[in-house]
Structure formats: structure tokens, C-alpha cells
Amino acid sequence: EVETYNFKTPFGGKIKGWEIFPASDGKHCLVALIDSKELHDYHNVTMQKFGACYDFPEYKPHITVSYDHDRTKPKIIPDFDITYDKVDIKPLEDD
């Protein structure tokens, strides 16, 4: 079961750029795109081993920085490491 699968932590990543994602309420979110092989690996495990689904054409690991954003991207990409010290996966709740 995915909730008890032993995902290896800690692992790292770096911010590689910015993107504007559409929000479900018609507004826009500023996200920091994350470069991390482990996030891609975990995404693939949940899809292949546990049959998870994904509603978007491409998996883009990210951290949401701002909701209701004005659609401008920052000019500077922060240069620091990000450490993920746990993986918390839960079943999707139907609304």
C-alpha cells in the first residue's frame, strides 16, 4: 500500500526556474520548479507500482510560492539546496 511504502529520505533538490500555473479558481499561482531525480522517481513509483493517476500532460515537481499571483516571474533563481526529509502520500479525496 502506498501509505506504508518505504520511500528513502532524506533527498535533495534545487530550484531551477519559475512558472505560472493556473489555479482552479481562475487565478494564477507562482511556483518554483524543482530539479530532483528522486521526486521524478517517486512520481513514477506511485504511477507504476500503485496505479496512481495524474491529470496533467507532464510531471513538473514544484513548490507553490504564491496564489492569486500577478503572472510576473521573478528575475532571480535562488541558489540553495532543498532537503526533503519525509514523504507524505495520502489517497485522493473525492469532492
C-alpha positions in Angstrom: 0.0 0.0 0.0 1.4 3.4 -1.0 0.8 4.9 2.5 3.3 2.5 4.0 5.8 2.2 1.2 9.3 2.9 2.3 10.4 6.0 0.3 14.0 6.7 1.1 14.7 10.1 2.7 16.3 12.5 3.0 16.9 13.6 -0.5 17.5 16.9 -2.2 16.6 19.3 -5.0 17.2 22.7 -6.3 15.0 25.5 -7.7 15.6 25.5 -11.5 13.2 28.2 -12.5 9.8 29.8 -12.1 6.4 29.1 -13.8 2.9 30.4 -13.6 0.3 27.7 -13.1 -3.4 28.2 -13.5 -5.4 27.8 -10.2 -8.7 26.0 -10.1 -10.5 29.3 -9.2 -9.3 31.0 -12.5 -6.4 32.9 -10.8 -2.7 32.1 -11.1 -0.1 30.6 -8.9 3.7 31.3 -8.9 5.6 28.1 -8.5 9.3 27.3 -8.1 10.2 24.4 -10.4 12.3 21.8 -8.6 15.1 19.8 -10.1 15.1 16.4 -8.3 15.7 13.0 -9.7 14.1 11.5 -6.5 10.8 13.4 -7.0 10.6 12.0 -10.5 11.4 8.5 -9.2 8.7 8.7 -6.5 6.2 10.0 -9.1 7.0 7.0 -11.3 6.7 4.5 -8.4 3.3 5.8 -7.4 2.1 5.7 -11.1 3.6 2.3 -12.0 3.5 0.3 -8.7 0.4 1.7 -7.1 -1.7 2.8 -10.2 -1.9 6.5 -9.2 -3.2 8.8 -11.9 -2.0 12.2 -13.0 -4.2 14.8 -14.7 -1.5 16.8 -16.5 0.5 16.1 -19.6 3.9 16.5 -17.9 5.0 16.0 -14.3 6.6 19.2 -13.0 7.8 19.0 -9.4 7.3 22.3 -7.8 6.7 24.3 -4.6 3.8 26.8 -4.8 5.1 30.2 -3.6 2.0 32.4 -4.2 -1.7 32.1 -5.0 -3.5 34.8 -6.9 -0.3 36.0 -8.4 0.0 38.8 -11.0 1.7 36.5 -13.6 5.2 38.0 -13.3 8.1 35.7 -12.8 11.0 36.7 -10.5 14.2 37.5 -12.4 16.4 35.7 -9.8 16.6 32.0 -9.2 17.6 31.3 -5.6 20.8 29.3 -5.3 20.3 27.0 -2.3 19.6 23.3 -1.7 16.2 22.0 -0.7 16.1 18.9 1.5 13.0 16.7 1.7 13.1 14.8 5.0 9.9 12.9 4.6 7.4 11.8 2.0 3.7 12.0 3.0 1.4 10.3 0.5 -2.4 10.1 1.0 -5.2 8.8 -1.1 -7.0 11.5 -3.1 -10.3 12.5 -1.6 -13.3 12.9 -4.0 -15.2 16.1 -3.7 
